[in-house]
Amino acid sequence: MHRIMLLACLLGPASAIAAADLECRDRVAHWLDPASGETLATPAVFARLERASIVLLGESHTTIAHHRWQAAVLAGLHARKPAMAIGFEMLPRAAQPALDAWSAGELGEAEFLERVDWDRVWGYDPDLYLPLLHFARMQRLPTVALNVERALVAKVGQSGWDAVAEADREGVSTPAPASVAYKRSLAELYALKSNLRAEQEGREADAESLDIDAILESAEFGRFVEAQLTWDRAMAEALAAALRRDPGATVVGIVGRGHLEHGYGIPHQLAALGVERVEVLLPHDADVSCADLPADLADAIFVVDADGEAEAPPRPRLGVIIENADGGVRVTEVVADSVAARSGIEAGDRIVAAAGFATATTGELIEIIRRQAPGTWLPLTLRRGDRELDLTAKFPQSFD
């Protein structure tokens, strides 16, 4: 569905399908209103988008059909309203100069990916996003790095928002508090992750880690929520700033759907910043039922047929935030419950070799980790202070 066919579906005449009880497979290539379940006329959807200040296009990061849908919506909206800026969750604010150079046609693909340190800051296959970046470049549209460094989010997750000095917040202001519904949604995600972690480790999850009410009361979960809010707030502020620079343009955000669904994340923070006329659009896979869609899921959804399409394979992750340093790759943060944490890696360690190969740069370490298969035991050599340590990173049986 990449191609002219999907673009024609998005831009062409609306279907007369209106029955709310049709299965999703019968509604591929149609816009739906989650509140009513009815089909929306394509011209009516784009008329709403033309009036919007900010349009948020969600995705599941590894689903190719979602990225093709985003590209088609961008093309359709730009044809109607050429004044546009595009923001990308994938890149932190520090990548803005390289993103500006890319949009101006000053960098090739390889140089751009190297300049933004793509593998470190995002890690998903760049081929999923390059069509969107090429569209912005072709049209010479302003592009915006929406995110912040993972080190900031990790620090909030470990110590809480108030424990992070204002000078270290990358200019992000205090987020609006999460709604009760958002907290419960995040608690369910938190429990799911705990259960998956237990499965990967071959053990039963303890009852408390699956008890939503207990999770909601825990201090660790409170910090988890604050970390999520930091992401939401940072991206909302970057979108709002882009709108202030050109109030007549439509600012489009390319972001993960978890930051958009039910208006909990970025839309909630945009409202707190006083930004109005925000539209949230989500792709909806045809193999997921269209019955009983939550009324507040999004302003509109578009049914895509991802059946039979290859998913970008999940990649192995060590679970560290790293930077180049003299004498090896320095670990600045270790993600809780990650492969690195379970292997005994600590913040401040320098990783000097992996699988017997020297790792003088972050790129060299990332390339070695990428080659690891599920279940691999990866030998690492570290320097911790004056000592040299040999550790083994044990990857799970599945990277899903």
N, C-alpha and C positions, 0 to 999 in steps of 0.2 A: 504493500500500500504506500509506497513512497512516491512518488511519481505524480504524473499528471492526473492519474485517476483520483487520488486522494484530494488533490487540489481542486479538481472539478467537483467532487462531492461537497467540499467545503464552500465553494463559491457558486455552485450552480443552483438550480431551482430546488426548493424544499420539497420533501416528500409529503404525501398526504396522510402518511401513517399517523394515527392519533391514539389508538387504543393503548391504555397504560399497562395492560397485562401481557403484552407480547414479550417473548423471551428476547434476551439481548442479541442473540445471533440473528434474529430477524430485524434488528435495528442497527446493524453495522452501517457506518458512514452517515449517521444521523445525530443531530443535536437533541438532547433531552433536557427537560426541566426536572430536576430532582424532586421538587416540591409536589408536582402534579403527575410526573411520569409521562407527560405528553411530549410529543415531538415538537421541536421549535423550528420555525422557518429560518433557514440560513441567513437571508437578508436581514431579518429582525435581530438575530444574534449579532451580526456585524454592525448594525446600526447602533446597538447598545455599546459595542466596543469603541466605536468612533466617538461617542460622547464621554467615554471614561477618561479619567486622568491616568490611572494605573491599571494595567491588565496583567494578571498573574497566571502564568501557564505552568501547571504542575506536571510532574513526571515521576515514574519509578526509574531510578538512575540507569538500570541495565536493560530496560525494555526498549528495543530499537523502534517499535511502532510508536511509542510515546514521543520520541525525538522527531520522527517524521511528521507526526501530527503537529508538533510545535512549529516546525519549519513551514508547514502549510498555513497555519494560522498567521504566522508572521507575514508571509507573502500576501495573504488575503487582506490583512489589516493595512499593510503598507500600501497596497494598491488603492485603498480608499482614503488613507490619511498618511501621506509620506513623512510628515513630521513625527519622528519616532526616535526613542533611545531604548537600548536593550541592556538589561542588567543580568549578570550571571552569578548564581550562587557559587559556582565552581571555583571562583577566584577571590582571594583576599585583597584587601585594599592596597597592600604593598605591590600588587601586580598591575595597578592602574597605568603606570607609564608604559609598560610593555603592551597592555591592551590598547592604549591610545595609538601606539606605533603600529600595531596590527591593523586597526581600523583605518589608519591613514595609508595602508599599503606599503609600509616601510619594512616589514618583516615577513620572511617566509614561514611556512608551517614549523619546520624543525627548530628554527631560531626562536620563534614565538614560544613553543612548548618548553624549550630550554630556559628562556628568559623568565617565564612565569613559574618554573619549577613544577610543572604539571603533575608529575608522578608523586611528588611529595605533598602538594597542597590539595590534590583531588584524588588521583589514583585510578579513577575509572577510565576506560578506554577512550582516548581523545577522539577517535573516529566517530563516536556517538555525538560529539558536540561540534566537531569541525564544520559540518554543513550549516549550523546556526551561526558560527563565527564567520564563515565565508559569506553568508547572506549579509551580515552587518558590514563586512568589508566591501562587498560588491556595491552596496548602496551608500557607502561612506557614512554610516549611521554612528552616532555616539554610542559607545559601549561602556558599561559600568561594572566594576568589580564590587559585588555586593557583600562579600563575606569578610571575616576577620581571621587572623591566624588561629589555628587549632590550639595553640599553646594557651591562648586567652580562655577559650571555652573549657579546656582541660583544667586550668587553674580555678575557674569558677566551680567546676564540678567537684574538685577536691576540697576547696576551702570556702566556697560561697562567694557571692557577689561583693558583699561588704568587706571581705578580706583582701580584695584586689585594689591596690592603690589606684586612684583616679588617673595618674599618669600612665598606668599600664593598661588602661581600658580601651586603647586605640580610638579614643574620642566617642565611644558609645555611651549614651546617657542611660540612666537607670530605667530598666524596662517597666512597662505597666504590669501590674500583677496578673498572674494567670487566673482565668476563670475556674470555678469549681469543676465544670465539665472538662476543661482542658487538663486539669490536674488528674482527674480520674482516667482520662484517656491515656495520659502519660504513665499512670500507675499500671494500667493494663499492659502497656508496652514493656514497662520495667519488669513485670512479672513474667511476661513471655520470654524476655531475654534471659532472665534467671533460669527458667525452665530449659531453654535451649542450651545454656551454658552447662547445666547439670547433665543433659543428654550427651553433650560432646565429651564430658569428663567421665561418662559411664556410671553416673550415680543418680539417685533419686533427689529431686528438688525438695528442700525442707518446706514444711507447710507455711511457715511465716513468710518465706520469700514469694509465695503465691497468694497470700492474703492481702487483698486490695486495701482494706481498711488499715491493716498494719503498715503497709507500704506508705500510705498517705501520711501516716504519723511519724515516719522515720526521718531523722535528720539527713541521712545519706540521700534519700529520695528528694528531700527539699533542695539539696544542692544540685541534684540531677535536673530538677525543674528550672532552677536558676540558670544552669548552663544552657538549657533549651531556649529560655527567654533571651539569653544573651545573643544567640544566633538570630532569633526572630527580630529582636530590636535592631541589631546591626544592619540586617538586610532592609528592614523597613526604613531606617534612617537614610541609607544609601539611595533607596528608591525615591524618598521624599526630597532629598537633596537634588537628584537629577531632575525632578519635576520643577523645583524652584529655579534651576538654571534655565529651563525652557518651559514655561507654564503652558505654552500652546501645543506642546508635543504630547504624544502618548508614550508613557514609560512602560515597557514590557519587562516583566521579571520572569526569568527561566529558573525555576526552583523545584526542589523536591516536594511532592504532594503533602508530606507530613507537616510542612510549614504552612499549609493552606487550608486543609480540610476543616469544614465546619466554621471557618473564620477564626480558629483558635490562635494561630500563630502570627504570621506577618500581617494579615488583615486587622487583627486586634490591635497590634502595635501601630499600624498606620492610622487607625481611628483615634488612638490616644495622641498621636502627633497632629491630629486635626485634618488629615487627608481624606477627602471625600471622593465619591465616584470611582470606587474600586471594583473591578470585575474579576472574579475567580473562575477559571475554566480548568476542568480536569479531563484527561482521557479516561475511558472506562473500558476495560477488556471485555470482549464479547462472551468469554467463557465464565464471567462472573454475573450472577443474576441481576436483572434490572428491577426485580420486584422489591418493594419496600425499601427503596433508596432513601436515606435520611434526607429530610426536606432541606436541611441547612448544609448539605455536603458541599455544594458549590453553587454558583449562579447558573452554570450550565455544564453539562458533560457531553463528550463526544465519544461515541462507541467505536472502538478500533478493533480490528481483527488481528490479534497477535498470534493466533493459532498456527503452529507450524513454523513460526519465525524463531530463529536462534536467539537465545538470550546471550548478552555479553557475559561470558563466564565470570563468576565471582573470583576475586583474586586473594591469594594468601596475604595476611596482614600480621606483622610482628606486634603492632600495638604500641609504637613509640612515636614521639615527635622528635625530630632530629635536625641537626644543622651541621654544616661543614666546620671543622676545627682543626687546628694543628695536631698532628698525631692521631688522626682517625675521625670517625663520625661521632659527634657528641650527642648524647641522649639528653634532651631538655625536659621531657615529660614521659611518664609511663602510664598508659591507659589501664585503669583498674580492670582486673580479671582478664587481661589480655594474655596472649602467648608470652610476651615479654615479661609481664608481671609474674606469671607462673614459672618462668625460667630463672627468676632472680635478678633480672636486669634492673638497675636503679637509675634515677635521674642523676646526671653528672658523669655516668660511665662513658668511656670512649670505645666504640666498637672498631677494632683495628683489623679484624679478619672475619670472614664468614665462609664456611665450607672450604677452608684452607686458602682462600683468595684474599689478598689485602683489600681493605675498603678505605681508601683515602678520601672518598667523596660520598655524599648522600646518594648520588646517582648509581654508584657502583654497588652500594648496599641494597638499594631498591631493586636493581636488576637481578641480584642473586636471590632475593626473597621472592621475586616474581616467578622464578623458575622452580620453586618448591611445589611438590605435589601434596595432596592431602595425606596426612599421616606421616609426613617427613620429619626426621629428627635432624635439625640443622646445627652443626657445631659452630660456636662463636668464640672469638677471643676478644676479651675486653681489658681495658686498663681502668682501674679504679684507684685513684690516688697514685701511690708508688707501686701498686701490685698489678700483676697481670693474671687474669682469671680465664679459665676455659669453662664455658657453660653450653648447655644444649637447649635450643628452642624446639619444643615439640608441637608441631602443627596438628590441628584437629583432623578427624577423618573426613570432614566435609567443610568447605568454605562457604556454604550457603548461609 
